[in-house]
Structures are given as C-alpha cells and as structure tokens.
C-alpha cells in the first residue's frame, strides 16, 4: 500500500464544541498588504472532525487537511496542544 503524504496543518482555538464529533476552530494569521506593506490580521473558521470528542471550548489545537468528510468538514483534529481547563 502506498503511503500518503501529510496535508497542510493549521493551529487555532476551538470556538465551538456543541456538535457530536465536530469542533469549530478559529485560525488567526497575519498577511502583508500588497501595496502598504503593513501586516493585517485575517481569521478563518474551520470545521474539524474530532473522532473521540477530546477537544473542548478554548483549547488550542492542531488540525490537518483531509478528504471531504461532509459538506463543510475538510479538516481532522491532529492533537490538542494546550488544554483550556
């Protein structure tokens, strides 16, 4: 069997854990403005698959890109980096 290469990984904070086996992760990043060269804050929310329901609200987590799991889920929870509790 052929080994898959790992997808893109992102780090963010869990902002919702109300769904079963799904968490919403807020990812903040800085991008440089093309004209003014000033850094601008950008943020995105990703739905990630959490098979064992381990992530809680406020946890800092790492998510990894995966195949489409549902209409909005294209990420999986890789690990919990910092627990909020």
GIJO-V84138 format. One record per pair of residues at least 4 apart in sequence whose ideal C-beta (glycine too) atoms are under 8 Angstrom apart, sorted by the first residue. I is the first residue (numbers start at 1). J is the second residue. D is the distance in Angstrom with one decimal. If there is no record, write none. Layout:
i:I j:J d:D
i:I j:J d:D
This chain:
i:6 j:64 d:6.5
i:7 j:64 d:5.5
i:7 j:65 d:3.2
i:7 j:66 d:6.3
i:8 j:64 d:7.3
i:8 j:65 d:4.5
i:9 j:62 d:5.8
i:9 j:63 d:6.9
i:9 j:64 d:5.0
i:9 j:65 d:7.5
i:9 j:78 d:6.4
i:10 j:25 d:7.6
i:10 j:27 d:5.0
i:10 j:46 d:7.1
i:10 j:62 d:7.3
i:10 j:63 d:5.4
i:10 j:75 d:7.6
i:11 j:27 d:7.1
i:11 j:60 d:6.8
i:11 j:61 d:7.3
i:11 j:62 d:5.3
i:11 j:63 d:7.8
i:11 j:81 d:6.8
i:12 j:25 d:4.1
i:12 j:26 d:5.2
i:12 j:27 d:3.8
i:12 j:28 d:7.2
i:12 j:46 d:7.2
i:12 j:60 d:7.4
i:12 j:61 d:6.6
i:12 j:63 d:6.9
i:13 j:25 d:6.9
i:13 j:26 d:5.2
i:13 j:58 d:6.7
i:13 j:59 d:7.2
i:13 j:60 d:5.6
i:13 j:61 d:7.6
i:14 j:23 d:5.0
i:14 j:24 d:7.0
i:14 j:25 d:5.8
i:14 j:26 d:7.9
i:14 j:55 d:5.0
i:14 j:56 d:6.6
i:14 j:57 d:5.7
i:14 j:58 d:6.4
i:14 j:59 d:4.8
i:14 j:60 d:8.0
i:14 j:61 d:5.9
i:14 j:84 d:7.9
i:15 j:24 d:5.2
i:15 j:25 d:7.2
i:15 j:26 d:4.7
i:15 j:45 d:7.0
i:15 j:57 d:7.3
i:16 j:23 d:6.7
i:16 j:24 d:4.0
i:16 j:57 d:7.1
i:17 j:23 d:5.1
i:17 j:24 d:7.9
i:17 j:50 d:7.8
i:17 j:53 d:7.8
i:17 j:55 d:6.1
i:17 j:56 d:5.7
i:17 j:57 d:5.3
i:19 j:23 d:7.5
i:20 j:53 d:7.2
i:21 j:49 d:6.3
i:21 j:50 d:5.7
i:21 j:51 d:6.1
i:21 j:53 d:6.3
i:22 j:47 d:5.7
i:22 j:48 d:7.1
i:22 j:49 d:6.4
i:22 j:50 d:6.3
i:22 j:73 d:6.6
i:23 j:47 d:7.5
i:23 j:48 d:5.4
i:23 j:50 d:4.9
i:23 j:55 d:4.8
i:23 j:61 d:7.3
i:23 j:77 d:6.6
i:24 j:45 d:5.6
i:24 j:46 d:7.3
i:24 j:47 d:5.7
i:24 j:48 d:7.7
i:25 j:45 d:7.0
i:25 j:46 d:5.0
i:25 j:47 d:7.9
i:25 j:48 d:5.4
i:25 j:61 d:6.0
i:25 j:63 d:5.6
i:25 j:75 d:7.4
i:26 j:43 d:6.0
i:26 j:44 d:7.7
i:26 j:45 d:5.5
i:27 j:43 d:6.6
i:27 j:44 d:5.3
i:27 j:45 d:7.7
i:27 j:46 d:6.4
i:28 j:41 d:6.4
i:28 j:42 d:7.4
i:28 j:43 d:4.9
i:29 j:41 d:7.7
i:29 j:42 d:5.3
i:29 j:43 d:7.3
i:29 j:44 d:7.8
i:30 j:39 d:4.5
i:30 j:40 d:7.0
i:30 j:41 d:6.2
i:30 j:42 d:7.4
i:31 j:39 d:7.0
i:31 j:40 d:5.6
i:31 j:42 d:5.4
i:32 j:37 d:6.0
i:32 j:38 d:7.4
i:32 j:39 d:5.7
i:32 j:40 d:7.7
i:33 j:37 d:6.2
i:33 j:38 d:5.0
i:33 j:39 d:7.5
i:33 j:40 d:5.7
i:46 j:63 d:6.3
i:46 j:74 d:7.7
i:46 j:75 d:5.0
i:47 j:70 d:7.9
i:47 j:72 d:4.8
i:47 j:73 d:4.7
i:47 j:74 d:8.0
i:47 j:75 d:7.0
i:48 j:61 d:7.6
i:48 j:63 d:4.6
i:48 j:73 d:6.9
i:48 j:75 d:4.1
i:48 j:76 d:6.1
i:48 j:77 d:5.1
i:49 j:66 d:7.3
i:49 j:69 d:5.2
i:49 j:73 d:5.5
i:49 j:75 d:7.0
i:49 j:76 d:4.7
i:49 j:77 d:6.5
i:50 j:54 d:6.4
i:50 j:55 d:5.2
i:50 j:77 d:4.5
i:51 j:76 d:7.9
i:51 j:77 d:7.6
i:54 j:77 d:7.4
i:54 j:80 d:6.1
i:55 j:59 d:5.1
i:55 j:61 d:5.5
i:55 j:77 d:5.9
i:55 j:80 d:5.7
i:56 j:83 d:7.2
i:56 j:84 d:6.1
i:56 j:85 d:6.4
i:57 j:84 d:6.6
i:58 j:84 d:3.1
i:58 j:85 d:8.0
i:59 j:80 d:5.3
i:59 j:81 d:7.8
i:59 j:82 d:6.6
i:59 j:83 d:5.5
i:59 j:84 d:5.1
i:60 j:80 d:7.5
i:60 j:81 d:4.7
i:60 j:82 d:4.0
i:60 j:84 d:8.0
i:61 j:77 d:5.9
i:61 j:78 d:7.6
i:61 j:79 d:7.0
i:61 j:80 d:5.3
i:61 j:81 d:6.2
i:62 j:77 d:7.8
i:62 j:78 d:4.4
i:62 j:79 d:5.3
i:62 j:81 d:5.8
i:63 j:75 d:4.4
i:63 j:76 d:6.6
i:63 j:77 d:5.9
i:63 j:78 d:6.1
i:64 j:75 d:6.8
i:64 j:76 d:5.5
i:64 j:78 d:4.5
i:65 j:74 d:6.6
i:65 j:75 d:6.0
i:66 j:74 d:6.5
i:66 j:75 d:6.4
i:66 j:76 d:4.6
i:67 j:74 d:7.6
i:68 j:73 d:7.2
i:68 j:74 d:5.5
i:69 j:73 d:4.2
i:69 j:74 d:7.0
i:69 j:76 d:7.6
